Amino acid sequence: MRVIRLSVTGLFALFDHDIELDPNRRLTIIHSPNGYGKTTILRLIDAVFNRNTAILRKTPFSGLEVGTADGSSLLVKRLLKEDLTILQYTLTPRHGKSKTFTDTPLDPEFLRHFPVSLIEHEIPHLDRVGARLWRDLRTGRMLDFADVVKTYPDEIPFPRSLREASSPPEWLAQYTESVPVRLIEAQRLLRFADEASFARKQPRAPWSATVEEYAQDLASAIKSKLAESAALSQALDRTFPQRLVQTTGRRLLTEDELLSRMDSIEMTRTHLIGAGLLDPQTEPAFQVRRGELTDHETSVLSLWVADVENKLAIYSDLAHKIDLFKDIINQHFLFKEMGIDREQGFVFRTAKNETIPVSSLSSGEQHELILVYELLFKLQKDALVLIDEPELSLHVAWQLRFLKDLAAIIQLAPFDALIATHSPQIINDRWDLTTRLEAPRLP
């Protein structure tokens, strides 16, 4: 499901903003002077779909309505009642009756008597940053007490009634989960420590360099594909004799078809070697000259060709993403070139073949690298990605190319993008994609 319309009212008790997202163009840009709420709008959308009620409760707004391509809409109202902030969700489908869920904060009297120190003791990756507010060091999310109960219902023996009261109804969970949303914030160079490090209870700082995390992420993705290919190879090799017997005497491909597909396999292998997914060939490729094959040999090779194509197909999606990743980065970066390594993910070398640690790249280079990597490798198909200030630390020339690079990425891995920017260079000549946030109507 795709978002096509957004409306926020009473933002900072001043602003009402309406934003239309064109599903055909997939790119929407919001721009305005500072203080109009661009970043806050992105955070509110992320909070709705990733169910971060702490952000929704503490951000001053009256309502946020999201319209989706199926004709339905979700309205989130923020209501103040005495000392409580109540969130009211209303889902209006295209057909049928509306459904409403009111999320009321937990009883203040219960909170006063609950031993909050138990939370940090049982869930060490939650860092207390307020009286009833925690930061999840695995994800960076801010959680209030209700969020902790919803996110970690089995870590602490919360009363059953409390767990049930803190859980959204199934219809709301299904709706928010149907739109994968990812927020790429302006602060991109550092990440909170990954979940695995907490599981291993390794002592480490809560922050790490994002470029180093993503380099290892790519290495893990490559190793995963290698393991998947190895498992398929074993299965195909194990059944090859039986399948060969079943096809004996049948010419599965003509000689021309066979030779053409063998040539295609060698081209694919060359491509995958260049992408860092296969080892360079140490032996010459298997060569067959026209007119030399018997019917039996053609039958055997037909089966072999089909198996090899299946093994190589596993790498196809990752290889295309790596190709575009390298193309964009190497067009932008000067005096260095990015390559792909199975153990290190992506690596950089100078013209003299000296290795440059990824953490030694300039802040602008790191911002560019992180942003392109997130867009290519971290999004689900048809996700809504919220990009805050993509121009941060980027040279003007890179800003001018941003939308072209983004369009190429969307062509390969389709998603919708809502971009908040101050930069006319980011917009360049694409003012047709923009929505200007309007000033408030003051009395």
TIZATI-19193 format. One record per residue (C-alpha): y, x, z; residue number from 1; residue in one letter. Coordinates in Angstrom, 1 decimal. Each point is the difference from the previous one (the first is absolute). Last residue first. Layout:
N
NODE/Y/X/Z/NUM/A
...
***
This chain:
443
NODE/37.0/-4.4/13.9/443/P
NODE/-2.2/2.8/-1.5/442/L
NODE/-2.1/-0.6/-3.0/441/R
NODE/-2.3/2.9/0.0/440/P
NODE/0.0/2.6/-2.8/439/A
NODE/-2.5/-0.4/-2.8/438/E
NODE/-3.2/2.0/-0.6/437/L
NODE/0.0/1.1/-3.6/436/R
NODE/-3.2/-0.7/-1.9/435/T
NODE/-1.0/2.6/-2.6/434/T
NODE/-2.5/0.2/-2.8/433/L
NODE/2.5/-0.7/-2.8/432/D
NODE/2.0/2.9/1.4/431/W
NODE/-2.5/2.2/-1.7/430/R
NODE/2.2/2.7/-1.6/429/D
NODE/-0.2/2.4/3.0/428/N
NODE/-1.2/-2.0/3.0/427/I
NODE/-1.1/3.2/1.7/426/I
NODE/3.2/1.8/-1.1/425/Q
NODE/2.0/-2.9/1.3/424/P
NODE/-1.3/0.9/3.5/423/S
NODE/0.3/-2.1/3.0/422/H
NODE/-3.6/-1.2/-0.1/421/T
NODE/-2.5/-2.6/1.2/420/A
NODE/-3.0/-0.4/-2.3/419/I
NODE/-2.4/-2.9/-0.3/418/L
NODE/-3.0/1.1/-1.9/417/A
NODE/-2.9/-2.1/-1.4/416/D
NODE/-3.4/1.7/-0.7/415/F
NODE/-2.1/1.0/-3.0/414/P
NODE/-1.7/3.4/0.0/413/A
NODE/0.4/1.6/-3.4/412/L
NODE/2.9/-1.9/-1.4/411/Q
NODE/1.5/-0.1/3.5/410/I
NODE/-0.1/3.8/0.1/409/I
NODE/1.8/0.2/-3.4/408/A
NODE/2.6/-2.5/1.2/407/A
NODE/0.6/2.1/3.1/406/L
NODE/0.5/3.2/-2.1/405/D
NODE/2.6/-1.8/-2.2/404/K
NODE/1.6/-1.5/3.1/403/L
NODE/0.4/3.4/1.7/402/F
NODE/1.2/2.0/-3.0/401/R
NODE/3.7/-0.2/0.8/400/L
NODE/-0.7/0.7/3.6/399/Q
NODE/-1.8/3.2/-1.0/398/W
NODE/3.0/1.2/-1.9/397/A
NODE/2.2/-0.9/3.0/396/V
NODE/-2.0/2.3/2.2/395/H
NODE/-2.1/-1.9/2.6/394/L
NODE/0.7/0.4/3.8/393/S
NODE/-0.3/-3.8/0.5/392/L
NODE/0.3/-1.8/-3.3/391/E
NODE/-3.0/-2.2/0.8/390/P
NODE/2.1/-1.8/2.5/389/E
NODE/-2.5/-2.4/1.5/388/D
NODE/-3.0/-0.9/-2.2/387/I
NODE/-1.8/-3.3/0.8/386/L
NODE/-3.4/-0.2/-1.8/385/V
NODE/-1.4/-3.4/-0.8/384/L
NODE/-3.7/0.5/-0.9/383/A
NODE/-1.3/-1.1/-3.3/382/D
NODE/-2.9/2.5/0.2/381/K
NODE/-0.2/1.7/3.4/380/Q
NODE/2.4/2.9/0.6/379/L
NODE/-0.6/3.5/1.5/378/K
NODE/-0.8/2.2/-3.0/377/F
NODE/2.6/-0.4/-2.7/376/L
NODE/3.0/-1.4/1.9/375/L
NODE/-0.6/2.1/3.1/374/E
NODE/-0.5/3.2/-2.0/373/Y
NODE/3.3/-0.6/-2.0/372/V
NODE/1.9/-0.5/3.2/371/L
NODE/-1.5/2.9/1.9/370/I
NODE/0.6/2.5/-2.9/369/L
NODE/3.5/-1.1/-0.5/368/E
NODE/0.9/0.2/3.7/367/H
NODE/-1.7/3.3/0.3/366/Q
NODE/1.9/1.4/-3.0/365/E
NODE/3.3/-1.2/1.5/364/G
NODE/-0.9/1.5/3.4/363/S
NODE/-0.8/3.3/-1.7/362/S
NODE/-3.6/1.1/-0.3/361/L
NODE/-1.2/2.3/2.8/360/S
NODE/-2.3/-2.6/1.5/359/S
NODE/-1.9/0.0/-3.3/358/V
NODE/-0.8/3.6/0.5/357/P
NODE/0.9/2.0/-3.2/356/I
NODE/-2.8/2.0/-1.6/355/T
NODE/1.0/3.0/-2.2/354/E
NODE/-1.2/-0.3/-3.6/353/N
NODE/2.9/2.0/-1.3/352/K
NODE/1.5/-3.1/-1.6/351/A
NODE/-0.1/-1.5/3.5/350/T
NODE/-2.8/-2.0/1.4/349/R
NODE/-0.3/-3.4/1.7/348/F
NODE/-3.1/-1.7/1.4/347/V
NODE/-1.2/-3.6/0.1/346/F
NODE/-3.2/-1.0/1.8/345/G
NODE/-0.8/3.0/2.0/344/Q
NODE/-3.8/0.1/-0.2/343/E
NODE/-0.5/-1.5/-3.4/342/R
NODE/3.1/1.6/-1.5/341/D
NODE/2.5/-1.6/-2.4/340/I
NODE/2.9/1.9/-1.5/339/G
NODE/3.8/-0.3/0.5/338/M
NODE/2.2/2.4/-1.9/337/E
NODE/3.0/2.1/1.3/336/K
NODE/3.3/1.3/-1.3/335/F
NODE/1.6/-3.5/-0.2/334/L
NODE/-1.5/-3.3/1.1/333/F
NODE/0.8/-3.1/-1.9/332/H
NODE/-2.3/0.0/-3.1/331/Q
NODE/-2.8/1.5/2.1/330/N
NODE/0.2/-2.8/2.5/329/I
NODE/-0.1/-2.8/-2.6/328/I
NODE/-2.8/1.5/-2.1/327/D
NODE/-2.1/1.1/3.0/326/K
NODE/0.1/-3.5/1.5/325/F
NODE/-0.6/-1.6/-3.4/324/L
NODE/-3.2/2.1/-0.5/323/D
NODE/-1.1/-0.5/3.6/322/I
NODE/0.2/-3.8/-0.5/321/K
NODE/-2.0/0.2/-3.2/320/H
NODE/-2.6/2.1/1.7/319/A
NODE/-0.4/-2.3/3.0/318/L
NODE/-0.6/-3.0/-2.3/317/D
NODE/-2.5/1.8/-2.2/316/S
NODE/-2.0/2.0/2.6/315/Y
NODE/-2.9/-2.5/0.3/314/I
NODE/-0.2/-0.2/-3.8/313/A
NODE/-1.4/3.5/-0.2/312/L
NODE/-3.3/-1.0/1.5/311/K
NODE/-0.3/-3.1/-2.2/310/N
NODE/0.8/2.0/-3.1/309/E
NODE/-2.6/2.6/1.0/308/V
NODE/-2.7/-2.8/0.3/307/D
NODE/0.9/-1.6/-3.3/306/A
NODE/-0.2/3.4/-1.7/305/V
NODE/-3.4/0.8/1.5/304/W
NODE/-1.4/-3.3/-1.2/303/L
NODE/1.2/0.6/-3.5/302/S
NODE/-1.2/3.6/0.2/301/L
NODE/-3.6/-1.1/0.6/300/V
NODE/0.1/-2.5/-2.9/299/S
NODE/1.6/2.5/-2.3/298/T
NODE/-2.7/2.5/0.9/297/E
NODE/-2.7/-2.5/-0.8/296/H
NODE/1.6/-0.9/-3.3/295/D
NODE/0.1/3.7/-1.0/294/T
NODE/3.3/1.9/0.2/293/L
NODE/1.2/2.8/-2.3/292/E
NODE/1.9/-2.1/-2.6/291/G
NODE/3.4/0.6/1.6/290/R
NODE/0.3/2.9/2.2/289/R
NODE/-0.5/-0.2/3.8/288/V
NODE/1.8/2.1/2.5/287/Q
NODE/-0.3/-0.1/3.8/286/F
NODE/3.2/1.4/1.4/285/A
NODE/0.1/3.7/0.7/284/P
NODE/-0.8/1.1/3.5/283/E
NODE/2.4/0.7/3.0/282/T
NODE/1.8/-3.3/-0.4/281/Q
NODE/3.1/-0.2/2.3/280/P
NODE/-0.8/-2.0/3.1/279/D
NODE/0.8/-3.7/-0.1/278/L
NODE/2.7/-2.0/1.7/277/L
NODE/2.9/2.4/-0.3/276/G
NODE/1.9/-2.1/-2.5/275/A
NODE/-0.5/2.7/-2.7/274/G
NODE/-3.7/-0.1/0.6/273/I
NODE/0.1/-3.8/-0.3/272/L
NODE/1.7/0.2/-3.4/271/H
NODE/-2.5/2.7/-1.3/270/T
NODE/-2.9/-2.3/1.2/269/R
NODE/1.5/-2.9/-1.8/268/T
NODE/0.4/1.9/-3.2/267/M
NODE/-3.6/1.2/0.3/266/E
NODE/-1.2/-3.6/0.6/265/I
NODE/2.0/-1.2/-3.1/264/S
NODE/-1.8/2.6/-2.2/263/D
NODE/-3.3/-1.3/1.4/262/M
NODE/1.1/-3.5/-0.8/261/R
NODE/0.8/0.9/-3.6/260/S
NODE/-3.3/1.9/-0.4/259/L
NODE/-2.0/-3.0/1.2/258/L
NODE/1.9/-2.5/-2.1/257/E
NODE/-0.5/2.1/-3.1/256/D
NODE/-3.7/0.5/0.8/255/E
NODE/-0.5/-3.8/0.4/254/T
NODE/-0.4/-1.1/3.6/253/L
NODE/-2.9/-1.6/1.9/252/L
NODE/-2.7/1.1/-2.4/251/R
NODE/-3.1/-1.5/1.6/250/R
NODE/-3.3/1.8/0.1/249/G
NODE/0.2/0.7/3.7/248/T
NODE/2.5/-2.3/1.7/247/T
NODE/-2.3/-1.0/2.9/246/Q
NODE/-1.3/3.5/0.4/245/V
NODE/3.5/1.3/0.3/244/L
NODE/0.9/-2.6/2.6/243/R
NODE/-2.9/1.1/2.1/242/Q
NODE/0.7/3.7/-0.4/241/P
NODE/3.8/-0.5/0.7/240/F
NODE/-0.5/-2.0/3.2/239/T
NODE/0.4/2.9/2.4/238/R
NODE/2.7/1.7/-2.1/237/D
NODE/2.0/-3.2/0.0/236/L
NODE/-0.2/-0.5/3.8/235/A
NODE/0.8/3.7/0.6/234/Q
NODE/2.9/0.0/-2.4/233/S
NODE/1.4/-3.2/1.6/232/L
NODE/0.0/1.6/3.5/231/A
NODE/1.6/3.2/-1.4/230/A
NODE/2.7/-2.0/-1.7/229/S
NODE/0.8/-1.8/3.2/228/E
NODE/0.1/3.3/1.9/227/A
NODE/2.3/1.5/-2.6/226/L
NODE/2.2/-3.1/0.2/225/K
NODE/0.3/0.3/3.8/224/S
NODE/0.7/3.7/-0.3/223/K
NODE/2.9/-0.8/-2.3/222/I
NODE/1.4/-2.7/2.3/221/A
NODE/-0.3/2.4/3.0/220/S
NODE/1.9/2.7/-1.9/219/A
NODE/2.7/-2.6/-0.8/218/L
NODE/0.3/-0.9/3.6/217/D
NODE/0.2/3.7/1.0/216/Q
NODE/3.0/0.4/-2.3/215/A
NODE/1.4/-3.2/1.4/214/Y
NODE/-0.1/1.2/3.6/213/E
NODE/1.6/3.3/-0.9/212/E
NODE/2.8/-1.7/-1.9/211/V
NODE/0.5/-2.4/2.9/210/T
NODE/0.7/2.8/2.5/209/A
NODE/-1.4/-0.9/3.4/208/S
NODE/1.3/-2.0/3.0/207/W
NODE/-1.7/-1.0/3.2/206/P
NODE/-0.5/3.7/0.9/205/A
NODE/-3.6/1.0/0.5/204/R
NODE/-2.7/0.1/2.6/203/P
NODE/-3.2/-1.1/-1.6/202/Q
NODE/-1.5/-3.2/1.4/201/K
NODE/-2.4/-0.2/-2.9/200/R
NODE/0.9/-3.7/-0.4/199/A
NODE/3.6/0.9/0.4/198/F
NODE/-0.2/2.6/-2.8/197/S
NODE/-1.8/-2.6/-2.2/196/A
NODE/2.8/-2.5/0.4/195/E
NODE/2.6/2.2/-1.7/194/D
NODE/2.9/1.5/1.8/193/A
NODE/3.3/-1.8/-0.8/192/F
NODE/1.5/1.1/-3.3/191/R
NODE/2.9/2.2/-0.8/190/L
NODE/1.8/0.5/-3.4/189/L
NODE/0.4/-3.7/-0.8/188/R
NODE/3.0/-1.2/2.0/187/Q
NODE/1.6/-2.4/-2.6/186/A
NODE/-2.9/-2.4/0.5/185/E
NODE/-2.8/-0.8/-2.4/184/I
NODE/-1.1/-3.5/1.1/183/L
NODE/-3.4/-1.3/-1.3/182/R
NODE/-0.8/-3.6/-0.5/181/V
NODE/-3.4/-1.4/-1.0/180/P
NODE/0.5/-3.7/-0.7/179/V
NODE/-3.1/-2.1/0.7/178/S
NODE/-0.1/1.4/3.5/177/E
NODE/3.1/-2.0/0.9/176/T
NODE/-1.5/-3.2/-1.2/175/Y
NODE/-3.4/0.4/1.5/174/Q
NODE/1.4/0.9/3.4/173/A
NODE/2.3/-3.1/-0.1/172/L
NODE/-2.9/-2.3/-0.9/171/W
NODE/-2.2/1.6/2.6/170/E
NODE/2.4/-0.8/2.9/169/P
NODE/1.7/3.1/1.5/168/P
NODE/-1.5/1.6/3.1/167/S
NODE/2.1/0.5/3.1/166/S
NODE/-1.0/-3.3/1.6/165/A
NODE/-3.7/0.7/-0.6/164/E
NODE/0.2/3.5/1.6/163/R
NODE/1.9/-1.4/3.0/162/L
NODE/-2.5/-2.9/0.5/161/S
NODE/-2.8/2.6/0.0/160/R
NODE/1.7/2.0/2.8/159/P
NODE/0.7/3.6/-1.1/158/F
NODE/-2.9/2.4/0.7/157/P
NODE/1.7/3.0/-1.7/156/I
NODE/-1.2/1.7/-3.2/155/E
NODE/-1.6/-3.1/-1.5/154/D
NODE/3.1/-1.9/-1.0/153/P
NODE/1.7/3.0/-1.5/152/Y
NODE/2.3/-1.2/-2.7/151/T
NODE/0.6/-3.5/1.3/150/K
NODE/0.5/1.0/3.7/149/V
NODE/2.2/2.9/-1.0/148/V
NODE/2.1/-2.2/-2.3/147/D
NODE/0.5/-2.5/2.9/146/A
NODE/1.2/2.9/2.2/145/F
NODE/2.5/1.2/-2.6/144/D
NODE/-1.0/2.4/-2.6/143/L
NODE/2.1/2.4/-2.1/142/M
NODE/-2.0/1.4/-2.9/141/R
NODE/-0.2/3.8/-0.7/140/G
NODE/-3.6/-0.4/-1.2/139/T
NODE/-2.2/2.2/2.1/138/R
NODE/2.7/0.6/2.7/137/L
NODE/0.3/-3.7/0.7/136/D
NODE/3.4/-0.3/1.6/135/R
NODE/0.2/-2.2/3.1/134/W
NODE/2.3/-2.6/1.4/133/L
NODE/0.0/-2.0/3.2/132/R
NODE/2.4/2.0/2.2/131/A
NODE/0.7/2.4/-2.9/130/G
NODE/-1.4/3.0/-1.9/129/V
NODE/-3.6/0.0/1.2/128/R
NODE/-2.1/2.1/-2.3/127/D
NODE/-3.2/-1.6/-1.2/126/L
NODE/-2.5/2.7/-1.2/125/H
NODE/-1.6/0.2/3.4/124/P
NODE/-1.3/-3.6/0.0/123/I
NODE/-1.8/-0.4/3.3/122/E
NODE/2.4/2.0/2.2/121/H
NODE/3.1/-1.0/-2.1/120/E
NODE/-0.9/-3.7/0.4/119/I
NODE/-1.0/0.2/3.7/118/L
NODE/3.5/1.3/0.8/117/S
NODE/1.1/-3.6/-0.9/116/V
NODE/-1.5/-1.3/3.3/115/P
NODE/0.6/-3.7/-0.6/114/F
NODE/2.1/-1.6/2.8/113/H
NODE/3.3/-0.3/-1.8/112/R
NODE/-1.7/-0.9/-3.3/111/L
NODE/-1.7/-3.0/1.6/110/F
NODE/3.4/-1.2/1.3/109/E
NODE/1.6/0.5/-3.4/108/P
NODE/-2.6/-2.3/-1.6/107/D
NODE/-0.9/1.4/-3.4/106/L
NODE/2.4/-0.5/-2.8/105/P
NODE/-0.4/-3.2/-2.0/104/T
NODE/-1.4/0.1/-3.6/103/D
NODE/0.4/-3.5/-1.4/102/T
NODE/-2.3/-0.8/-2.9/101/F
NODE/0.8/-2.6/-2.7/100/T
NODE/-1.9/-1.3/-2.9/99/K
NODE/1.4/-1.9/-3.0/98/S
NODE/-2.0/-2.7/-1.7/97/K
NODE/-1.6/0.1/-3.4/96/G
NODE/0.9/1.4/-3.4/95/H
NODE/2.3/2.9/-0.7/94/R
NODE/-0.7/1.3/3.6/93/P
NODE/2.7/0.0/2.7/92/T
NODE/-0.8/2.5/2.8/91/L
NODE/2.2/-0.3/3.0/90/T
NODE/0.1/2.9/2.5/89/Y
NODE/2.1/-0.3/3.2/88/Q
NODE/0.8/3.1/2.0/87/L
NODE/1.4/-0.5/3.5/86/I
NODE/2.3/2.4/1.8/85/T
NODE/0.1/-0.8/3.7/84/L
NODE/2.8/0.6/2.6/83/D
NODE/1.4/-3.6/-0.4/82/E
NODE/-1.4/-1.3/-3.2/81/K
NODE/0.8/2.1/-3.1/80/L
NODE/-1.7/-0.9/-3.3/79/L
NODE/-0.9/2.3/-2.8/78/R
NODE/-1.3/-2.0/-3.0/77/K
NODE/-2.6/1.2/-2.4/76/V
NODE/-0.4/-2.1/-3.2/75/L
NODE/-3.0/0.5/-2.2/74/L
NODE/0.0/-1.3/-3.5/73/S
NODE/-2.5/-1.3/-2.5/72/S
NODE/0.3/-0.3/-3.8/71/G
NODE/-2.9/2.3/-0.9/70/D
NODE/2.5/2.7/-0.9/69/A
NODE/1.2/0.4/3.6/68/T
NODE/3.2/-1.0/1.8/67/G
NODE/1.0/1.8/3.2/66/V
NODE/2.4/-1.5/2.4/65/E
NODE/1.7/1.9/2.9/64/L
NODE/2.0/-1.8/2.6/63/G
NODE/2.5/0.4/2.8/62/S
NODE/0.5/3.8/0.2/61/F
NODE/0.6/2.5/2.8/60/P
NODE/-2.8/2.5/-0.1/59/T
NODE/-1.8/0.3/3.4/58/K
NODE/-2.5/-2.8/-0.4/57/R
NODE/-1.0/0.7/-3.6/56/L
NODE/-0.4/3.8/0.6/55/I
NODE/-2.2/-0.7/3.1/54/A
NODE/-1.9/-2.6/-2.0/53/T
NODE/-1.6/2.5/-2.3/52/N
NODE/-2.3/-2.2/-2.1/51/R
NODE/-0.5/2.3/-3.0/50/N
NODE/1.3/-2.7/-2.3/49/F
NODE/2.9/-1.1/2.2/48/V
NODE/0.9/3.5/1.3/47/A
NODE/0.1/1.5/-3.6/46/D
NODE/2.3/-2.8/-1.1/45/I
NODE/2.2/0.6/3.1/44/L
NODE/0.0/3.8/-0.6/43/R
NODE/1.2/-0.4/-3.6/42/L
NODE/2.7/-2.4/1.1/41/I
NODE/1.2/2.4/2.7/40/T
NODE/0.3/2.8/-2.6/39/T
NODE/2.3/-2.0/-2.2/38/K
NODE/1.9/-1.6/3.0/37/G
NODE/3.7/-0.1/-1.2/36/Y
NODE/1.0/2.9/2.2/35/G
NODE/0.5/2.6/-2.7/34/N
NODE/1.4/-1.3/-3.3/33/P
NODE/-2.3/-2.0/-2.3/32/S
NODE/-3.1/0.4/-2.1/31/H
NODE/-3.3/-1.8/-0.6/30/I
NODE/-2.2/1.2/-2.8/29/I
NODE/-2.9/-2.1/-1.4/28/T
NODE/-2.8/1.5/-2.1/27/L
NODE/-3.2/-1.9/-1.1/26/R
NODE/1.6/-0.9/-3.3/25/R
NODE/-2.2/-3.0/-0.7/24/N
NODE/-0.2/-1.2/3.6/23/P
NODE/3.9/-0.1/0.3/22/D
NODE/0.8/0.2/3.7/21/L
NODE/2.8/-2.3/1.0/20/E
NODE/2.0/0.9/3.1/19/I
NODE/2.2/-2.3/2.2/18/D
NODE/2.1/1.4/2.8/17/H
NODE/1.8/-1.8/2.9/16/D
NODE/2.0/2.3/2.2/15/F
NODE/2.0/-0.2/3.2/14/L
NODE/-2.1/-0.8/3.1/13/A
NODE/-1.5/3.6/-0.4/12/F
NODE/-2.0/-1.7/-2.7/11/L
NODE/0.6/-3.7/0.3/10/G
NODE/-2.1/-0.9/-3.0/9/T
NODE/-2.5/2.0/-2.1/8/V
NODE/-1.4/-1.2/-3.3/7/S
NODE/-2.7/1.6/-2.1/6/L
NODE/-1.5/-1.1/-3.3/5/R
NODE/-2.8/1.1/-2.4/4/I
NODE/-2.7/1.4/2.4/3/V
NODE/-3.3/0.5/-1.6/2/R
NODE/-3.5/-1.3/0.9/1/M
***
